[in-house]
Amino acid sequence: MKRRGLATLVILATLSVVGVVLIQIFWLDRAFRMQREQLTLQRQQQLQLDKQFNDRVVIALTDVTERILSINKDPSDLFDAVKQERPNYFVVTINDTLHPYLLESMLKKEFQRRGISEDFEYGIYDCFTDSIVYGNYVGLDSVPSDTTHSQLMKLDKDGHYFGVYFPRRHSALWSPAPASSGTWVYPAIVTLIVFGFFAYSVWVIMRQKRLSEMKNDFIGNMTHELKTPISTIALSSEVIADPSIVREPDRLASYARIIRSETERLRAQVDRVLQLTTLERDGPSLNTEAIDLHALVREVASSFALVLEERKGALDLDLQASQPLVKGDRVHLSNALANLIDNAIKYSPEAPHVTVSTRDEGGDLAVEVADRGIGIAREHLRHVFERFYRVPTGNVHDVKGFGLGLHHVQQVIQAHHGSVRVHSEPGHGSRFTLLLPRTTPSP
C-alpha cells in the first residue's frame, strides 16, 4: 500500500472512530438528562405521596388523642399534641396513662378509616418510671411479629406520651437514588472495544507497512550484493572462454582465483540467509564448553588484521575482566564478535579505530566493542536488532550487508542467557556491550 493511501485510510478510520465516540457521548448525555428528569419527577411524586400519608397519620393520631381525652373525661385541650420526629416516627403527648390494648384498638380502627394500611409499631411512655412500659408490632397484612421496641426511642420530654413507628415506610428525602449503571456501562464498554480494535488495527497496519519496507530494503540490498559477484563471475567466465587465454597461464590462474573468490562470497551470503532461517525456526544449536573469552577476542581480532591494514585502521584490546571464563559455543560467540567488529570497521568512513574491552559487571562478563564511526540516530536504535533492518540510506549502498548481523548477534547472546546493549550518537560512533554469565574454572 502506498504511503498516501495508508495515510488516507488512517485518517478515515480515525474520523469514523471519533464519530462513534461523539455519538456515544451524545446519547449518554441525553440518557443521563432523561434519567435525571425522571428521577426528579419520581421524587417529587413520592414527596407528594409522603406528605399526603403524613397528613393522614397526623389527622388519625389527632382523632385518637381527642377520643382518649373524651374517654378519660379530660377537659384540657392538647394543642399541637402530635409531633413528627422522623419521616416514619410520630409522637403524641397525653395527660395520663392509658391502657395499651385500648390504644392499639383505637389506632387500628382510625388507621383503617383513614386508608392507612402500613404495618406499625407503637409504644407507651410512663413519666413515673421514665421508660417505655409497653409496645407492640401490629401487622395489618401479616401475622404480628414478636413484641419489639428496637425502633421506639425514648424522648427527652416531660409527661406521658406514646409513639407510633412505621418500619416499612421510607421517605423520598431519606432514600438514595437508584443506581442505573447499565445506562452508561454498556455503551462505555462498547466504545472501549471499538477504540481498542481501532488502535490494534492501526498498529497492525503500521507494523505491516514497516515490514514491507524492510522486505523491500532487504530485496534491494540482496540484489545489489548478489549483482556484483555475479557480474564479476560473468566477465571472468567470458575471458576464460577465449581460446587464446591458454597462452597466458598467469592471467588464466588470476581469473580462476577471481571466480573462486566471488563464488565463495556468494556461498557465504546464501549460507548467512539460510543460517538465519534455521536460527529463527529452531534456535541456535549450542555445543557448550568452557571458553577463555580473552583468548577468543584475540583470535577474532587477529582475523581483521589485513582489512585494518588496507584501510590504515587500528584495533585496540583492553581486556580488564578478572575472570574471563564463560560457558558457551565457540563458533557462535566467534561469529557474534566478528559481526560487531566487522560493523565497526564498515561504518567508519575514514581510517577505522575500534576498541574491544572486557570488564566485570556484577556476576556477568561484559564485552564492549566501540568505534568512532558514523553512529546511529536515536529513532533507529530500537530497531537495529530486528531481522533485515538497516538504517535507511536512500539509494546509496556504500556499505554492504543484508541487515542480518546484529539480529544474529542478539539471538546468539540470548541463547547464552546474556543480553546486548547499544549506545550510539550520530557522528560520535557506537558502543555495543555483550553481557555473558561467567563460570568458575574447574578445580
C-alpha positions in Angstrom: 0.0 0.0 0.0 1.3 3.4 -1.0 2.1 6.0 1.7 -0.7 8.3 0.6 -3.2 5.5 0.5 -2.2 4.4 4.0 -2.5 8.0 5.3 -5.9 8.3 3.8 -7.0 5.0 5.4 -5.8 6.0 8.8 -7.5 9.4 8.6 -10.8 8.0 7.5 -10.6 5.3 10.2 -9.8 7.9 12.8 -12.7 10.1 11.7 -15.0 7.1 11.9 -13.9 6.2 15.5 -14.2 9.9 16.6 -17.7 10.0 15.1 -18.7 6.8 17.0 -17.3 8.2 20.3 -19.1 11.6 19.8 -22.4 9.8 19.1 -21.9 7.6 22.2 -21.2 10.8 24.3 -24.3 12.5 22.8 -26.6 9.5 23.7 -25.0 9.1 27.1 -25.6 12.7 27.9 -29.2 12.5 26.6 -29.8 9.3 28.7 -28.4 11.0 31.8 -30.6 14.0 31.4 -33.7 11.9 30.8 -32.8 9.7 33.8 -32.2 12.8 36.0 -35.6 14.3 34.9 -37.3 11.0 35.5 -35.8 10.7 39.0 -36.7 14.2 39.8 -40.3 13.7 38.8 -40.4 10.4 40.7 -39.0 12.1 43.8 -41.5 14.9 43.6 -44.3 12.4 43.2 -43.0 10.4 46.2 -42.7 13.6 48.3 -46.3 14.4 47.5 -47.4 10.9 48.5 -45.3 11.1 51.7 -46.9 14.4 52.5 -50.3 13.0 52.0 -49.5 10.0 54.1 -48.0 12.1 56.9 -51.1 14.4 56.9 -53.4 11.4 57.2 -51.4 10.0 60.0 -51.4 13.3 61.9 -55.2 13.6 61.4 -55.7 10.0 62.6 -53.5 10.4 65.6 -55.2 13.7 66.5 -58.6 12.0 66.3 -57.2 9.2 68.6 -56.0 11.8 71.0 -59.4 13.5 71.1 -61.1 10.2 71.8 -58.7 9.4 74.6 -59.4 12.7 76.2 -63.1 12.1 75.8 -62.9 8.6 77.4 -60.8 10.0 80.3 -63.2 12.9 80.6 -60.3 15.3 80.4 -61.5 18.8 79.5 -58.0 20.1 78.6 -57.1 21.0 75.0 -53.8 19.4 74.0 -52.8 21.9 71.3 -50.4 20.5 68.7 -50.1 17.2 70.6 -48.9 15.3 67.5 -45.3 15.7 66.5 -43.4 14.1 63.7 -39.9 13.3 65.0 -38.7 11.5 61.9 -40.2 10.7 58.4 -41.7 7.5 59.8 -41.9 8.2 63.6 -44.7 10.2 65.3 -45.1 11.1 69.0 -48.4 12.1 70.7 -48.5 13.9 74.1 -51.2 12.9 76.6 -52.0 13.9 80.2 -52.4 10.5 81.8 -51.7 6.8 81.4 -53.9 4.7 79.1 -54.5 1.0 78.6 -52.3 -0.4 75.7 -55.0 -2.6 74.3 -57.4 0.3 74.1 -54.7 2.4 72.3 -54.0 -0.4 69.9 -57.6 -0.9 69.1 -58.2 2.8 68.5 -55.1 3.1 66.3 -56.1 0.2 64.1 -59.6 1.4 63.7 -58.6 5.0 63.0 -55.8 4.0 60.5 -58.2 1.7 58.7 -60.8 4.5 58.5 -58.1 6.9 57.0 -56.9 4.3 54.5 -53.5 3.8 56.2 -52.6 0.2 55.5 -49.0 0.2 56.7 -47.6 -2.0 59.5 -46.8 0.0 62.6 -45.2 -0.3 66.0 -46.4 1.6 69.0 -45.0 2.2 72.5 -46.3 3.9 75.6 -44.1 6.1 77.8 -44.7 6.4 81.6 -43.2 9.5 83.2 -43.3 7.9 86.6 -40.9 5.1 85.6 -39.2 7.2 82.9 -39.3 4.3 80.4 -41.4 2.8 77.6 -43.6 0.5 79.5 -45.3 -1.3 76.7 -45.0 -1.7 73.0 -46.3 -4.0 70.2 -45.8 -4.5 66.5 -49.1 -4.5 64.5 -49.1 -6.1 61.1 -52.3 -5.3 59.2 -51.5 -7.6 56.3 -49.4 -10.2 58.1 -49.1 -12.1 61.3 -47.8 -9.8 64.1 -44.2 -10.4 65.0 -42.8 -10.8 68.4 -43.0 -7.8 70.6 -40.1 -5.5 70.0 -39.2 -1.9 71.0 -36.0 -1.7 69.0 -37.2 1.2 66.8 -39.1 3.1 69.5 -37.0 5.9 71.0 -37.4 7.4 74.5 -37.5 11.2 74.0 -36.4 13.9 76.3 -39.9 15.0 77.2 -41.9 15.6 80.4 -45.3 14.0 80.9 -46.9 11.0 79.2 -46.7 10.2 75.5 -47.0 7.4 73.1 -45.0 6.9 69.8 -46.0 5.3 66.5 -43.4 4.0 64.2 -43.9 2.8 60.6 -41.0 0.4 59.8 -41.8 -0.2 56.2 -42.2 3.4 55.3 -39.3 5.4 53.8 -39.3 9.0 52.8 -38.0 10.0 49.4 -35.8 12.6 51.1 -34.1 9.8 53.0 -33.9 7.2 50.2 -30.8 7.2 47.9 -31.4 7.5 44.2 -31.4 4.1 42.4 -28.2 3.3 40.6 -28.6 2.7 36.9 -25.1 1.8 35.8 -26.4 -0.1 32.8 -27.3 3.2 31.2 -23.7 4.1 30.7 -21.6 1.0 31.5 -22.6 -1.0 28.4 -22.1 1.9 25.9 -18.8 2.7 27.5 -17.6 -0.9 27.2 -18.7 -1.0 23.5 -16.8 2.3 22.9 -13.7 1.0 24.5 -13.9 -2.2 22.5 -14.3 -0.2 19.2 -11.4 2.1 20.2 -9.2 -0.8 21.2 -9.9 -2.6 17.9 -9.1 0.6 16.0 -5.8 1.1 17.9 -4.9 -2.5 17.3 -5.8 -2.3 13.6 -3.6 0.8 13.1 -0.8 -0.9 15.0 -1.0 -3.9 12.7 -1.2 -1.7 9.6 1.8 0.3 10.6 3.7 -2.9 11.5 2.9 -4.5 8.2 4.0 -1.3 6.4 7.3 -1.3 8.2 7.8 -5.0 7.5 7.0 -4.3 3.8 9.6 -1.5 3.7 12.1 -3.8 5.4 11.4 -6.5 2.9 11.9 -4.1 0.0 15.1 -2.8 1.5 16.3 -6.4 2.0 15.5 -7.3 -1.6 17.3 -4.2 -2.8 20.3 -4.9 -0.7 20.4 -8.6 -1.6 20.0 -7.7 -5.3 22.9 -5.2 -5.0 25.1 -7.7 -3.1 24.5 -10.6 -5.5 24.7 -8.5 -8.6 28.3 -7.5 -8.1 29.8 -11.0 -7.7 27.6 -12.4 -10.5 28.8 -9.7 -12.9 32.4 -10.4 -11.9 32.0 -14.1 -12.4 30.3 -13.5 -15.8 33.1 -11.2 -17.1 35.8 -13.6 -15.8 34.0 -16.6 -17.5 33.9 -14.7 -20.8 37.6 -14.1 -20.6 38.4 -17.7 -19.7 36.2 -18.8 -22.7 38.6 -17.1 -25.1 40.8 -19.8 -26.6 43.8 -17.5 -26.6 43.8 -17.4 -22.7 45.6 -20.7 -22.6 48.7 -19.0 -23.9 48.7 -16.8 -20.7 48.6 -19.2 -17.8 49.2 -16.5 -15.2 46.3 -14.5 -16.4 44.1 -17.7 -16.6 45.0 -18.5 -13.0 44.2 -15.0 -11.9 40.7 -15.1 -13.4 40.2 -18.6 -11.9 41.0 -17.1 -8.5 38.5 -14.3 -9.0 35.8 -16.8 -10.0 36.6 -18.9 -6.9 36.7 -15.9 -4.6 33.4 -14.5 -5.9 31.8 -17.9 -5.8 32.8 -18.2 -2.1 31.4 -14.8 -1.5 28.1 -15.8 -3.0 28.0 -19.0 -1.0 28.8 -17.2 2.3 25.9 -14.7 1.6 23.5 -17.5 0.8 24.6 -19.5 3.9 24.1 -16.5 6.1 20.5 -16.2 5.0 19.9 -19.9 5.4 21.6 -19.9 8.8 19.3 -17.1 10.0 16.2 -19.0 8.8 17.4 -22.1 10.8 18.0 -19.9 13.8 14.5 -18.4 13.6 12.9 -21.8 13.3 14.9 -23.9 15.7 17.0 -21.5 17.6 20.8 -21.8 17.9 22.2 -25.3 18.5 24.9 -24.8 21.0 27.9 -27.0 21.7 28.8 -25.5 25.0 32.3 -25.7 26.6 34.4 -23.6 28.9 35.8 -20.7 26.9 38.5 -18.2 27.7 36.9 -15.1 26.3 40.1 -13.1 26.3 41.7 -15.7 24.1 38.7 -15.8 21.8 38.7 -12.0 21.5 42.4 -12.0 20.5 41.7 -14.8 17.9 38.8 -12.9 16.3 40.6 -9.6 16.4 43.6 -11.1 14.5 41.4 -12.2 11.6 40.8 -8.5 10.8 44.5 -7.6 10.6 44.6 -7.4 6.8 41.4 -5.4 6.5 42.6 -2.9 9.0 46.0 -2.7 7.3 44.3 -1.9 3.9 42.2 0.8 5.5 45.0 2.1 7.7 43.0 1.5 10.8 43.7 0.1 14.3 42.1 -2.3 16.7 42.9 -1.9 20.4 42.3 -4.5 23.1 41.6 -3.5 26.7 40.9 -6.8 28.5 40.3 -6.0 32.1 38.0 -8.7 33.3 39.3 -10.6 36.3 37.7 -13.9 35.4 37.3 -14.3 31.6 35.9 -17.8 31.6 32.4 -18.3 30.2 30.4 -21.4 29.1 29.2 -21.2 25.5 29.6 -22.2 21.9 32.9 -21.1 20.5 31.7 -20.9 16.9 28.6 -18.8 17.6 30.4 -16.5 20.0 33.2 -16.0 17.5 30.6 -15.1 14.8 28.9 -12.6 17.2 32.2 -10.9 18.0 33.2 -10.9 14.3 29.9 -9.3 13.3 30.3 -6.5 15.8 33.9 -5.8 14.8 33.1 -6.0 11.1 30.3 -3.5 11.6 32.6 -1.2 13.5 35.0 -1.2 10.6 32.4 -0.9 7.8 30.6 2.0 9.4 33.8 4.0 10.0 34.1 6.4 7.0 37.8 7.1 7.5 40.6 5.0 9.0 38.7 2.9 11.5 39.6 2.9 15.1 38.0 0.1 17.0 38.4 -0.8 20.7 37.4 -4.2 22.2 37.3 -4.2 26.0 36.2 -6.5 28.8 35.3 -5.8 32.4 33.4 -7.3 35.4 29.8 -6.3 35.7 28.2 -7.9 38.7 28.0 -11.6 38.0 28.5 -11.1 34.3 31.4 -10.6 32.0 30.9 -7.5 29.8 32.5 -7.4 26.3 32.4 -4.0 24.7 33.0 -3.2 21.0 33.3 0.6 20.4 34.1 2.6 17.3 34.4 6.2 16.2 32.2 5.8 13.1 29.1 7.5 11.8 26.9 6.4 14.7 23.1 5.6 14.8 20.3 8.1 15.2 18.1 7.6 18.3 15.0 6.7 16.3 16.8 3.7 14.7 18.4 2.3 17.9 15.3 0.2 18.9 15.2 -1.4 15.5 18.8 -2.3 14.8 18.4 -5.9 16.2 15.4 -6.6 14.0 15.8 -9.1 11.2 16.6 -7.4 7.8 16.6 -4.0 9.3 19.1 -1.5 8.1 19.4 2.2 8.8 17.8 3.9 5.8 20.4 5.5 3.4 18.2 6.2 0.4 19.7 4.8 -2.8 23.2 4.8 -1.5 24.6 1.3 -0.9 28.2 2.2 0.1 28.0 -0.3 3.0 27.3 -3.9 2.0 25.0 -6.2 4.0 21.6 -7.7 4.4 20.7 -6.3 7.9 21.2 -9.8 9.5 24.4 -9.4 11.6 23.0 -7.6 14.7 19.9 -9.8 14.7 22.2 -12.9 14.7 24.3 -11.4 17.5 21.2 -10.8 19.7 20.0 -14.4 19.1 23.3 -15.9 19.9 23.8 -13.9 23.1 20.2 -14.5 24.3 20.8 -18.3 23.7 23.7 -18.0 26.1 21.4 -16.4 28.7 23.0 -13.0 28.2 21.9 -9.6 26.8 23.0 -6.9 24.4 23.1 -3.2 24.9 23.8 -0.4 22.5 24.7 3.2 22.9 25.3 5.5 19.9 25.4 9.1 18.8 25.4 10.3 15.2 28.9 11.4 14.3 30.4 10.1 17.5 30.4 6.3 16.9 28.6 3.4 18.5 29.2 1.1 21.5 27.8 -2.4 21.7 28.0 -4.3 25.0 27.6 -8.1 25.4 26.8 -9.4 28.9 27.5 -13.1 29.4 27.2 -15.1 32.6 30.6 -16.1 34.0 31.6 -19.6 35.0 34.1 -20.8 37.6 37.1 -22.8 36.4 37.2 -26.5 37.2 39.4 -27.5 40.1 
